[in-house]
Amino acid sequence: MTKLNFICEFKSDIVLHSSSNTEGKVDMFDYIAGSNFLGMVARKYGDFGSDAFEVFHAGAVRFGDGHILEDNQETFQVPFAWFAPKGVSLKDALEKKELYNEHFLTKEQYDAFIQEGKQLKQQRAGFVTANGALVKVEHNYRQKSAYDKKNRRSQDSTMFGYYSLSKGTKWAFSVEMDNDKYKDEIIKILKSSKRLGKSRSAEYGRVKIKFVDKSNPQTIPQALKPIKIDSKHYIFLYAKSRLALTNNGINSYQFDLASLGLEESSQIAWSKSQIRTSRYTPYVAIRDNRDPERLIIDKGSVIAIEVNAGFDVKAYSEKVEKGLGLYLSEGHGKVVVNPKFLTEKNPKFDDSIKSSVALESEASAPKEGAISQWLKTQQEQEKENYKLLNEVKEFIKKHNVKNKKAQWGQIRSMCSAFLDSDRLYEALFSEEMVHNHQRGFLLHGHAKKKWDKSQNLIDALKEKYKDKDIDYHAFIKLLSIYAPKEDDKKGENNE
């Protein structure tokens, strides 16, 4: 099998919808579906002559999904088997060893979590590298309107918006083929392709694709023996791409063992599986119509299979290497058997894994001077400060903050005493009983009497802690500085 590795760099924002709908709320992809790259090559469908069926339909050539690069490393979808306490970010859960593979948890352990006041939540968003670096793919939004050519102005009642992936990001994808007969032609077509996604005639869609000849394709570490849980043995299939599995050859959510390439001696362990599903109807522009609806197992799903203790994991991995199910040409069907991040109660990663994709040689990469780096850092910090200030002002306006200087001065003192977000939150709002009262500073004593009239504000401050997009400590500190000033302004206006 031949594998070609590519890097796709976004030269403008890219719009990638998860369906062909053009009205209503349309979900966005946070990866590039392999069908996009197949479509680029399919523009030269006629050039392949009698081989076109083999290239585009028979699965002999498979166009993989594109995933964002983090520090030159390929990423993969966070598995749905990962659970963490509600209100704890994925990053914090991983660092504090509060991230769990759900298939290892027992009823007794769930009861213990409940006693501790913890509620586990499935992790669904984000990507991770083989060495455990977490990546969140952000979308930009722009509001637009259609143009009225006759009156030379915006057209009435035609507002619409686009969510897009950011310009400048780099994405890795691969093309697998059973032989290298079509290698040169596919490389040539992909390297010459300059457009991707929707709204390509406007400001979106410009890309540059580079063939990476000397890359060292990253593999996800695997456990080559079945995993023993409660005297039974399992293997776990991680959906690295979307899967279109079958039951008796028909696309179905209730897939059978045959579609997984397994014998009847094995059994699907539905209770230990974490599967999310979706459906879509692809639109084929060349025919100007739609293909039949597809029932999809989402990328990141985990399928548990009960097997014999002597099951040959390595042989099975080789058997399913090309993919499982339907639509392999479009990047569907890629699975990893027993990835190590699913084989222990708390996921672990190998920190020694280095960059796997050679983007540019170090000699050719331009180096920023010390002053340029400092200016860039200052600019980024200024942007963060401005964003945080807007958050604070919006919060003050929304919740009609009225507490006086002395009360906010106490909060500011707490910020100086507790220098991280978690400790500050505990100091302010801990409900732990100490000496017959709650330990949180705002929940007992004189502070409680002064803040009792602002219960809605206290609830809002607690809720803000759950927003992991901001630095909670910095937010509270800035709020304690600006809130008294805003109250002074209100007093002056009333006078």
JOPEBEL-V833628 format. One record per run of one state. SS is the DSSP state (helix for helix, strand for strand, loop for the rest). FROM is the first residue (numbers start at 1). TO is the last residue. If there is no record, write none. Layout:
BEGIN
SS:FROM:TO ; SS:FROM:TO
END
This chain:
BEGIN
loop:1:1 ; strand:2:10 ; loop:11:13 ; strand:14:15 ; loop:16:16 ; strand:17:17 ; loop:18:27 ; strand:28:28 ; loop:29:31 ; strand:32:32 ; loop:33:33 ; helix:34:42 ; loop:43:44 ; helix:45:56 ; loop:57:60 ; strand:61:63 ; loop:64:65 ; strand:66:68 ; loop:69:69 ; strand:70:70 ; loop:71:72 ; strand:73:73 ; loop:74:75 ; strand:76:77 ; loop:78:81 ; strand:82:85 ; loop:86:89 ; helix:90:95 ; loop:96:98 ; strand:99:101 ; helix:102:104 ; loop:105:106 ; helix:107:115 ; loop:116:119 ; strand:120:122 ; loop:123:126 ; strand:127:128 ; loop:129:133 ; strand:134:135 ; loop:136:138 ; strand:139:148 ; loop:149:152 ; strand:153:165 ; loop:166:169 ; strand:170:177 ; loop:178:179 ; helix:180:192 ; loop:193:194 ; strand:195:195 ; loop:196:197 ; strand:198:198 ; loop:199:205 ; strand:206:211 ; loop:212:221 ; strand:222:222 ; loop:223:226 ; strand:227:229 ; loop:230:231 ; strand:232:239 ; loop:240:242 ; strand:243:243 ; loop:244:245 ; strand:246:247 ; loop:248:249 ; strand:250:251 ; loop:252:256 ; helix:257:260 ; loop:261:266 ; strand:267:268 ; loop:269:269 ; helix:270:272 ; loop:273:273 ; strand:274:274 ; loop:275:276 ; strand:277:280 ; loop:281:282 ; strand:283:284 ; loop:285:288 ; strand:289:290 ; loop:291:293 ; strand:294:297 ; loop:298:301 ; strand:302:307 ; loop:308:312 ; helix:313:319 ; loop:320:327 ; helix:328:330 ; loop:331:334 ; strand:335:337 ; loop:338:338 ; strand:339:339 ; helix:340:342 ; loop:343:369 ; helix:370:399 ; loop:400:404 ; helix:405:417 ; loop:418:420 ; helix:421:429 ; loop:430:432 ; strand:433:434 ; loop:435:436 ; strand:437:438 ; loop:439:440 ; helix:441:443 ; loop:444:444 ; helix:445:464 ; loop:465:471 ; helix:472:494 ; loop:495:495
END
